[in-house]
Amino acid sequence: ASHAPAGPRLRAAGPGREGECKWGPTSEAAGSAWGSCPSSPGPSSPDLGSQRGEGACRLSSPLKEGPRAALPEQPLCVWPHVCGLFVATFCGSGPMEDGAAQSSAALSCDSSQGEIQLSCYEVVPLQPALSPVTQCLLESPLRGAALVPRRALAVLGCEVLRVLQLSGSAIVPVSFHVPRKAVEFHEDLFPDTAGCVPASDPHTWWAGSNQQVRKVSLNPACRPHPSFTSHLVPPADALPAEAQPAETPADDTDPSEGFSSAPSLLTSPSTPSSLGPSLSCTSGFGTSPSQRSLHSLLGPSSKFRHAQGAVLHRDSHITNLKGLNLTTPGESDGFCANRLRVAVPLLSSGGQVAVLELRRPGRLPDTALPTLQNGAAVTDLAWDPFDPHLLAVAGEDARIRLWRVPPEGLEEVLTVPEAVLTGHTEKIYSVRFHPLAADVLASSSYDLTVRIWDLRVRAERLRLEGHRDQIFGLAWSPDGQQLATVCKDGRLRVYAPRMGPTPLQEGPGPEGARGARVVWVCGGHCLLVSGFDSRSERQLLLYSAEALAGGPLAVLGLDVAPSTLLPNYDPDTGLVLLTGKGDTRVFLYELLPEAPFFLECNSFTSPEPHKGFVLLPKTECDVAEVEFARGLRLRQTSLEPVAFRLPRVRKEFFQDDVFPDTAVSWEPTLSAQAWLGGADGQPQRLSLQPPGMTPVSQAPREAPARRTLSSAVYLEEKSDQQKKEELLNAMVAKLGNREDPLPQDSFEGVDEDEWAKYLAQIIVMGVQVVGRAFARALQQEFAASRAAADARGRAGHQSAAASNLSGLSLQEAQQILNVSRLSPEEIQKNYEHLFKVNDKAVGGSFYLQSKVVRAKERLEEELRIQAQENREKDPKT
């Protein structure tokens, strides 16, 4: 039975009419036609199919209104179909106006269980009522089918119908698209459709109401803003009145409009799952209609999506690095660097740290390097951003040692640090310098505390508490006012150290307990956490810094790997570079504080794994080559710089859209005393524009040169002589573009154009001669091959067929068994020997034995073919 789309009518299949019935296209008042699709003809319905048991699809129209509407004796049409359970799915497209008249149409997808073909028909109440549109061959037999609502269709891709096919092991979507050139909304394909808000309640319908369901537009521009409710995200404030679409009334909101279909329903590592509301999306694109259409179809993309990472020349490498410590804790980056030097922990006893000068690349000596004798195993280390000669090293003995490296570099072993900070009672996890205030250092420890140190007085000033398990990582906010930590207890916390020792706010962190990192992004408005989920998959979580309790705004799954992703964030470009210890790939993503949050860029991949990766200051980038980031890649025995560049056409101009003014991170804006007293500051900004380069935003626009001739040139009829002259002139022009002088330039009495014309004629004639000779040789070779094939006769064809079946040629089989002539005795003797020596019991392999067997079979087949050929030549024998 099937209920009419409008009105109180119900259509049911009568006795003997076993099958399905569906109401077809709708008009404004009631269903205008219904279809019956029997699975088998009954005794009282001989007209449904022939005596052979064929099924049929009938389309009929009611004659009058009433409790039992009369039906005509003859249907509008009967469509034969294969016997079986018939699936008929009508997709009403609504009324379509044509002048003063109105008509209605629908699409129907029909198939049977067990079939591999899905048929699509157009259903209209006029003749012909049922018109075939297309047929789709399915990959597996059909077990069932269901129609996806039209509100879920990709209307910008002209998807007019989507059917979900139930197969033996999967549910497969089958889409029907109408080819259109323009990527835009087509009103002729997508009229208004019924929403999912009920028109009346049950009592009203029983009382006789026939109120219609409100129709909604499928145009994305006319649909209300998506609404999403989750227990993880607090409800967002309503949009202001001016932000609502003007053409959509406030009372016409359909709850289904928040789930519009995307071009693809499948998620990938580059498609984050958004858990929060989004108001807008800005990624720096133009606003031309073609670009808007493309972005609406493919989604936004990053201008850094074509970034290219490459290891710089070997002359800039530091090689022959020995004794590298590969057992640093997961909370440590493994090494640290500034614009002058690199500090690398070594495996030697006593917690030694090697300091390498970046200004002196090359091969390190084979002798022992001068090091810093820390006295305890190194857990983490960091350079002071405002003093390039001061290195803070944390050890397993719960102490932090401050080492001062001479300006000319480390030339001898240092055993006495400049200062030692004591106060922690357990092993220290990590150390982080304040981004704006001088002489302020934060450290986290196994004693579950974070302590803030004043390096001027070598004393602890602040202590942060509230952690219930191991602290995986900590990070200062860009303005230095807050400190974020991620903990093994699955919580993300934000502190205001000068306001109190307890967290200012906290929220859920990564589910996995294998490790995590946190970094402030998007100008300090968001927090990015890299960690693991419950299945040990590495993932990125983006939080709003003002609403941690609501959970992450977006979660992006990457891959499954044992090492924690180490994030390196570039605040100028909004890019984050992520990699782990032992990885061979560096992921690049542009981060946005709004949907889609993550924009994937080209990643950097190397054939060998690295032990660590850090970013250098922005001033180390080659701006003239559009190098927006430079990092250092620590390998087993070397240190390699990696440059990340953006391909641009007009490199002679300064790319000011890629290089905004950068923060002067090497000069403090506050002293430790001022910051501890409650003062705040902002870093100064520095332009990266080299002297003499003009910004690309101020560069003159170049008019595009026409590369092709007008169509009128090709429409003119030209004689052979004119074509020959044009060819010669073109070749002369190309020859004239050469800068190297030709020998004939020094001759006298001959014009340059004449020489070029003669040379072109010689080239053309040479090409023609070589072409004719090649064609003649090809014909002779083809004739010789054909003659040889005819000479071999049927035996040759049989031999070739045997080679194709066995996968071995005759020559290969003879080489495997080491036989020079086809002798049955020699073949059997060599076969037994080779099969025995390649037995798996004596150290051989089954693969070689199979090769020997196949070679023997191929040679025996060749002997059989030769014997048959001999019998045909001498029938008496």
N, C-alpha and C positions, 0 to 999 in steps of 0.2 A: 504494500500500500504506500501511497505517496500523498502528502498533504500539499495542497495548492499553495503557491507562494503568496497569494493574497486571497482573502475571502474565506468563508467557512467550509470550503468544499474539500472532500477527501476522495481520492481515486484508489480503488482496490481492484486487483485482478480477480475475475470471477472464477467459478468452478471450471476446471479443465484448462484454464489459462495460467499455467504455472510459469513464473518468471518474474521480471522486474517491471515496474512502471514508474516513470518520472514525469514531473511537470516540466514543460519546456519553457520557451520564452514568455516573459510576462508583459502584460500591458499595465495601464494605470489602475485598472479595476480588479482584474482577476487573471488567472492563468488562461492563456489563449489556446494552448495545445498540450496534449500529453502523449507520452510515448510508452509503448509496452514492448518489452523485450523478453519473449518466452524462452525458457531453457529447453523445452520440448513441447511439441504440439499435443494438445489434449483431444479427447473424443468429440467435444462440442466445438472445437475450433479448427476445422479442417483447412481453413483458409490461411492459417499462420505459416504454413510451409508445405512442401511437397510430401509425397508419400515416402520419400527417402529419409525423412526425419530432419530436414533442414530447419534451422531456426529463422526467425525473421524479426525485423524491427518495424513496428507500426506507429504511425503518427496520426492521431485523431484530434478532433476539436469538438468541445461540447456545443450542443445546439441551443440550450437555454439555461437560465439560472434556476435554482431551486434545490430542495433537499436531495432529489435524485435527478440530476441533469441527464436528459436523453442524449444518447450518442448516435452518430450516424452509422448506417449499416456498413458503409465503405470508409476505410480510413483515408486520410490525405495521401499517404504513400505507404508502401510496404518495401522494406529493404532486406533482401535475403542475407543470411549470415550462417556461419558454421554452427553446427549443433554443439551445445555445451552451455555452461552457465555464462550468461551474457552480462557484461558490465556496461551499463550506459550511464554516463555522467554528463549532465547538462550544465553548461556554464552560460547563464544568461548575461548578455551584454547590455540589456536595458533598451528602452525605446530610442530610436534614431529618427530624427526629423528630416524630412525631405520635402521642402515647400510647406504646403498646408497639410499633407498627409503624414501619417505616422505608421511606422512598421516596426517590427521587433525581430531580432535574430538571436541565435545562440550557437555555441559550439558544443559538439558532443564527441566524447572520446569513447570508443567502443572496442571491446576485446573479450576474449573468453579465457577462463582459467585453463592453464596449460599451454596457451598459445604464446608465440614470440612476436606477435604483430599487434600494434595498437593503431587503430584507425580513428581519424578525426573527421567529423562531418559538420557542416553548417546547417542549422535547423531554422527554417522560417515558416510562418503560417501560410505562405503563398506557394504556388507551384513554380519550380520543383521544390517540394518542402524539405527534402534531404539531399544535400549536395556534398560529395566527397571533397575534402580539402587536402589531406596528406595522410601518409602512412609511415609509421615508425617501427623499425625492426628492433626488438628488445634483445639484450644480451643473454637473458635467461628466461625460462618460461614464467608466465604470469600466474601468480597465486591470488592476487587481489589488487584493487586499485582504488584510490581516493583522490578527490580533487582538492587542491589548495585554494583557499579563499583568494579572491581577486585583490584584496587589500594587501596581500603578501607578495604580489608580483613585482618584478623589476620593470616598472613602467618606462623608465628612461632607456632601457634596453629593448623596448617593444616586445616584452614577453606577455603574450595574450592568454596563455594557458599553461598550467603546471599540474602534472599528474604524478602522484607518488605510487610507484609500482612496488608491490610486495612480491619478492622473489623467495627462493628457498632459504636464503641466508642473509638477505639485506633488504633495505628499503631504498629504492633508487628513484631520484627525481627525474622526470621527463618533461622538458620545457619545450614550448612551441613559441617561436618568435616570428614576427613579421618583419622582413628586411626593409629598413628605412635608412636613408642616407644621413639625415640630421639626427644628432643625439639630443633629443629634446622630448617634451611631453606631447603626444599626438592625441588630440581630443576625439578624433574620429575612431580611434581604437579603444579608448578608455573613457566612455561616458560615466556619469555618476553611478555608483553602485550602492547597494544596501549596506548599512553599517551593522554593528553588532549590539546596538542599544535596542532593547525590546520596545515595541510600539504600545503595548498594553499589558496589563497583568492578567492572570487567569480569570478573575471574576469579570473583568470588563469584556474579555472575549466570549465567555459563556453568556453574557448579557446581549450579545449580538454585535459587538463593535468590530468593525473591519478596518481599523486604523492601520496605516501603512508604516513600515519601518523607515526611519529617516535615512535618506541617501546622503552619501559623502563623496567628495571628489577624490580621485586618485592622483591628482596633480600634486607633486611634492611641494610646490610653491604655495598651494592653497590649504595645505594640511596644518593643523596646529602643531605646536612644539612637542617633541617627544616627551612623554612623562614616564618615569621609571621609579618604582618603589622597592626598596630593599631594606632588610633589617640591619644591613651593614652601613647604610648611608642615611644620614638624617634628611628629612624632606626639605627640598630647596624652596626658597621663597618664590612666590609667583612672579611671573614676568610682568614688567610694567605694561601699561595699556598700549604705549606706543610700540612695544616690541611684538605685540600680537599681530598676526596677519589681518590686514584690513578687510579682505574678502571673506573671512570665515567668521560667522557670528559666534558670540561667546557661548550660546546655548546649543551650538551644533557640534560640540566637541564629542568625538567618538573615542572611547577608551582604547580601541584597537589601533589608533593612529600612532601610538608610541612605538609600534613594532613594525615599522615599514621595512620591506625587504631590501637587502644590499645586493650588489651584483653577484656576490658569492656568499653562500650560507656556511661555507667551511672555514674554520679558523686555521691559521698557520702561525709559525713562530714570529712572523712579522706582523700579525694581526692581533693586537692586544684585546683582551676582554675587558671592556669598560664597565666599571661598577658604579659610576657616578654620573650625575647629570652634566650636560654640556650646554653652554649658552651660545657659543660661536666657535669658529675655527679660523685662525689666521695663520698662514704659513708663507706669506710674502709673494703670493701669486698675483698676476695681473687680473683684470676684470673684464677681458674681452668675452663676448658670447661664446666663442668656440672653446676658450679655456674653461669657462664656467661649466659648459656642457661636459667637457672631458673630466673635470674634477668631480662633477656630480656622479659620473659613471665610475671612475677609477678611484675616487677618493683623493685627499690631499697627499702631496709628496714633498720631500725635503729638497731644498736647493743643493744640499750636500750629498744627494743620493748617488752621484757619480764620482764621489771622492776616491782617490787612488792613493794607496799606501805603498811605499817602496823603501827598501833598505838602501841607505846611501853608500857611496863608493867605499871600497875597502880601505882607502887611505884615511878615512875618518874612524875606523874601528880601533878598539883596544883589544889586542889578542894575547894569547899565551897566558891567560888567567888560570892559575892553578889553585887547588885547595879550596874551592868554593863551598861554603856551608849551605847544604840543601835541606837542613832540618830546622830551619827557623819556624816558629809557630805560625799557624794559619792566620792569626790576627795581624801579622806583620807583612809588609809588602816585599820583604826579602832584601831590599837595598833601597837607598835614597840618593837623590841627586839634586844639585842646584845648577846655576849657569856656569860654575867654575869647575866643580869636581864631583866625584861619585864616591860614596862610602859603601863597601861591600863586606859583609861578615865572612870570615874564613873558618875552615873546619878545625884549625889548630886549637890546641888546648889554651885555656886562659881567655877565651872570648876575644880573639884578635879581629881587628877591623882594618881592611886595606882602604886607603884613600887614593884614588886615581884622578889625575888631572885631565880634564876634557880638552884642554888646549895642547896637550902633548899626546896625540894618538899614536898608535903603532904597536909593535910587538914588545911585550914586557920582557925583562931579562929573566933568564932561567934561574938566577939566584933568588934568595928570599927577599920579599918586598919589605920595606919599612912599614910597620903597622902600629895601631893603637892597642896596647895591652889592657883590655877592659877588666880582667881579673875574674869575670864570671861569664857564663854563656849568654850571648846576646839574644834578646827577645824582640826588640824593636829599636829603631834609630831614626832620627829626623834632623835635618839642617834647620838652623834658625833662618827664617825668611829675610830678616833685617841685618843679619851678620853672617856673610857667606863663609866665615872661618870657624863658626861655633857649631859643634855637633853634639846632640844629646843622644846618649846610648843607654837603653834600659836593659837590665840584667835579671837573671833568675834569682839573684840574691836580694831582690826587692829594693835595689838602689838605682838611681839615675846618675850617670856620670856625664859631666860636661867637659868636652875636649876642645881645645883651641888649636887649629891647624895653622902652621905658619903661612904667611901670604905667598911665599914662593913654592909651597907644597911640602908634603911630608917627606923628609929626607933621612930621618932616623927614627928608631923605635921610641915611642912615647909610652911611659909607664905610669906617670902621675897625671891625673886629670886636673883641670882647672878648678872644678868644684864637684861635690858629691851631695845629692839630695836624698835624705833618708826620712822615712815616715811610714811608707807602706810596710805591711807585715807579711805579705805574701808576694809571689812572683808577679811581675808587672806584665800587662798585656801590650799596651801601646802608649805612645806619647804623641801629642799634637800641640804645635805652637799656635798662639793666638794670631788671627789674620791681620789685625790692625794695631794692637798694642804691643810694644816692645817688652821683652823680658817676662812674658806670661806663658806658662807651659801647663798643659793638662795631661794627666796620666791616669790610666785605669789598671786595676790589679785584681788578683785572685781574692783579695780581702773584700771584694764586692763594693769598693768605693772608687770614686773619681775625685782626684785631688788637684787643686789649682795652686801652682807654685809661682812665687815672685823670685825671679833669678837674680835680682839686684841684691837681695838680702839672703838668698839661698834658703828660703823658708816656705813652708806651706801656709797659704792664706785662706783657702776655702776647701770644703769637703762636701761632696754630693753623695747622698745615700738613697736607698730605696730599691736596689737591685736584689733579686732573690737567687740569681745564678750567675754563671760566667758572663762577662761583658765581652761581646764579640767585636764591637767597634764603637768609636765615638767621633764626632765631627763638630767643629765650630760653625755657626751660621756666618754668612758673608759679612754681616755688620758686627759680629763679635759679641752680640748681646745674649745669645742662647747657645746651648750645647745639647746635641742629640746623641743618644746611645741606643744601641740595639743589643738585646740580651738573650741568653739561651733559654730563659723562661718564656720566650715567645711574646715579649712585650717591647714596644718602641716607646722611648721616653724622651721628653724635651725638658731641659732645665733652664732656668734663668739663674745662673750661679750667684749673682749679687743679691738676689731676692730671697734665697733660702736654700736649704739642702735637699728639699723634697722636689719631686717632679712637678713642673708646671702643668703638664698634661701627658697622657700616655694612651696607647692604643695597641691593637693586635699587630704583631709582627709576623715574620715568616713561620710557617708551621714546622719546618725541619729544624733539627738541632745540630746540624753539621757545621754551621758557621754562617756568618752574615756580615755585611758591611753597610754603612749608611753614609750619605753625602747630601748636602744641601744643593738644590737645583732651582732653576727658574727664578733667579733673583732672590732666593731665600723664601719664596712662597711655597715651595714643595720640598719634600724629602724623598730621595730615591734609596731604596733598600734592595740589595742583592742578597739572595739567600736560596733556600731549598724548600720545596713543598714536602708533603708527607710521603711522596713516591721518589724522593731524592732527585727530582728534576730541578735544575737551576732556573730561577725565575727572578724577574724584576717587579718590584712593587712601588707604585708612586702614590704618595700621601700628600694631602693638604696640610701644611704646617700649622694651620689654625684649627684643624678638626681631625686629630689623630684618632679619637674615640670612634669615629664613624667608619674606620677601616680604610683600605686603599681605594684611591680613585680608579686605578687600573692595575691589572696584573698581566705580565707578559712572560710566558714560558719560553725558554730558549732551547736547552738540550739537557742531556743526562751526562754528568761528569763529576769526578770526586772533588775537584778543587773549587774553592769559593771564588766567585767573580770579584775582581778588584776594580772598582769604578774610578776612572779619572775624568773629571768633569771640566769642560772648558766654558766658563761663564760668558765669554764673548760671542761664541757661536751657538751656545745651547746644546753642544754635542757632548755625549758621554762615550768614552772608550772603555770597553770591558773585556777583560781576559783573566785567566787563572794561571796559577803556577803549573807548568807542564802542558799548557795548551799550545796549539799551533795557530790559533785564530784570534783576532782582535775584533770584537763587535763594535759597530758604530751606530748610534741612534741619536736623532734629534728629539729633545724633550720639549713638550708643550704643556702648559698648565690646564689645558682643556682638550676635549676629544679631538683627534684620536690619541693624544698623549705621547705615543711613540711613533716616530717616523724612521723607518729603517733606511740605512745607507750602506754603501758597499763596504764590506769588511776586508780586513787585511789578513792574508793567510800566508804562512811560511811552511816550508817542508819539514823543518825541525822544530821541536818544542822549545819554549823559552822558560826560564826560571823566574822571571819577573818583568814588569813593564811599568814605567813611570813617564809622566809628561814633563817636559822642560818648560821654563818660562816662555811667554809669548814673544819676548824680544829675541829669542833664538831662531825664530822662523824666518825663512827667506820669502819676504813679502812679494818681491818682484816675480817669483815663480808661483804665486798664489798658494803658498804653503801655510795652511791655517793651523797646523799643529805639528810638533816634533816630539818624539818620544825616544826613550832609551830601552833597548831590549837586551836583557841579560840572558846569555846562553851559558852552556857548561864551561866553556873556556874563552869566551869573548864577550865584548860589550859593543852592540851595534846601534847606531842611530837610525830611526825610521821616520821618514817625512811623509806627511799626509797632505796631498795637494788636490786642488780643484781644477779640472780642465776648463780653461777660458780661452776665448778666441782673441780678444784684444788685451793681451798681457802687457802691452806697453803702457797701459793706464793702471792706476791704483784702484783696486777693487774695493771701494769703500763699503759695499754691501756685505762683504765677507770680513772686513777688518774694521770694526768700530773702535772707538777709543778704548784702550785697555787700562785696567787699574794698575797703578804704580805699586806693585806688591812688594817691592824691595825697600820701601821707605815707610816707617811707622807713622801713624797719625796720632797716636796716643802713647803716653808713658804708662808703665805698670801702675804707678801710684794714681794717675788720673783715672784709669779704667776701674781700678778697685774702688775709687771714690765715687763712681757712678757716672762718669763722663762717657759720651759716645762720640764717634767720629765717622767720617766717610773718606774713602781713599781718593787720592787724586787720579786724574785721568791723563793718558798720554796718547797722542796720535801716532799710529804706526806708518803714516804716509812718508815714504822716502822723499828726500828733496829732489825736485825736478820732475816728479811724476804727477800727472793730472788725474784727479778722481774720474772714474768711469762714468759717474753720474753727470759730470760736466763735459764729457767728451762730445765732440760733434757727431751728429748722427749721419751715417753713411747711407746714401740712396742705394737700394738694391740694384745691382747691374743685371740687365736682361741677358740671360745665358742662351736663350733659344731664339731662333728667328720667328717672325710672325707666320701665321698660317698661310698668308697670301703668297709667300715665297715658295712654299711647297705645293700650292695648287697650280702654279704656272707650269705649263708643259715646256720642257726643255729638250733640245736636240741632243744627240750623242756627243756632238762636238762641244756644246756648252757644258755638258756634264764633265767631259774630259778636261776642259779648261779650268773648271772649278776645282777638280781634283788636283790638278797640277798647281794651281794657285794656292790651295790649302797646304800642299806639301812644301811649296816654296816659302810660305809664311812660317811654317814650323822650322824649316831649315834656317830661315833668317833670324829666328829667335836665339840661336846658339851664340854664345859669347866667344867661344874659341875660334880663332881665325882658321880658315880652310887653306889648303895649299894653293888653290887656284886664285886666292885673293892677291897673291904676289905676281900673278901673270899680267901681261899687258896685251891690250888689243881685244879683250873679251869682256863683255858687260857682266856684272854680277848676277843680274836676273837671268841672263842667258845661261850662265854656268849652272845656276840652281835648277833651271828648267831642264837642261840636258841631264843633270844628275837625277832628277825626279823621273824622267823617262827611262833612264837605265834601271832604276829601282823597280819601276812598274814592269818593265819587260823581264827583269830577272825573276820577279815573283811569278809572272805568268809561266815562264819556262820551268821553274821548279815545280809549280803546281801541276803542269801537264806531265812532267816526268814522274811525279809522285803518283798521279792517277794511273798512268800506264803501268807502273810497277805494282800498284795495288791490284789492277785487273789481272796481270800475269800471275801474281801470287794466288789470287782467288781461283784462277783457272787451274793452276797446278794442284792446289788443295782439293779441288773438286775431282780432278782426274785421279789423284791418289785415293780419295774416298771411294770412287767408283771401282778402282782396281781392288781395293780391299773387299768390296762386296758385302754380302750379308754377314760374313764372319767378323768383319771389322765392326759392324754395327753391334753385333752381339757382344763382342769384347768390350766395346765402350759402355754398353748397358750393364755388363757385369761389373765394370769399374765403378759406375755410378751407384750400383746397389751395395757393393761391399765397402765403398769409400776408399779403396786402394787401387792405384793403377798397377798394371802388370810390372812395370819397372820397380815400383816401390815394394811390391811383394817379393820380387826376386832379390832385392837388396836386403830385405829383412831376413829371409832364409838363407842368404848367401849362396844362391844357385845362379849359374851362368846359362844353363840350358834347361829346358823343361823335361826333366827326367823324373819319372815317378819314384824311382829308387832313391835318387839323391834328395828329392823333396822330402820323402818320408824320413830319411836318415837325419837330415839337418833339423827337421821339425822335432823329432824325438829328443835330440841333443839340446836344442835351445829351450824347449819346454821344460826339460828337467833342470837345467842350470838356473832357470828363472823362477823356480818354485819358491813360494814364500817361506817354506820350511828351511831353505838353505840360504836365506837372505835376499831372495829375489822379490819381484813385485807382480801382483796380479795384472797390472796394466801391461807389462811387457809380455806376459803370457797371452793376454788377449790379442796383442798385436801379432804374435807368432801364429795363433790359431787363425786369425783373419787372413794372414798372408798365405797360409796353407790352403784355406778354402778358396782364395782367389786363384791360386795356381792350379788347383784341381778343376775349377770351373774353366780355366783357359785350356787345359788338356781335354776336357769334354767337348769344348767348342771345336778344337782342332780335329778331334776324332770324328765329330759329326760332319765337318767339312770334307774330310778324306772319304767318308762313306758316300757323300753326295757326288764327289768327283768320280769314284770308281764303284758303281752300284754292284758289280759282280763281287768285289771283295766284301 
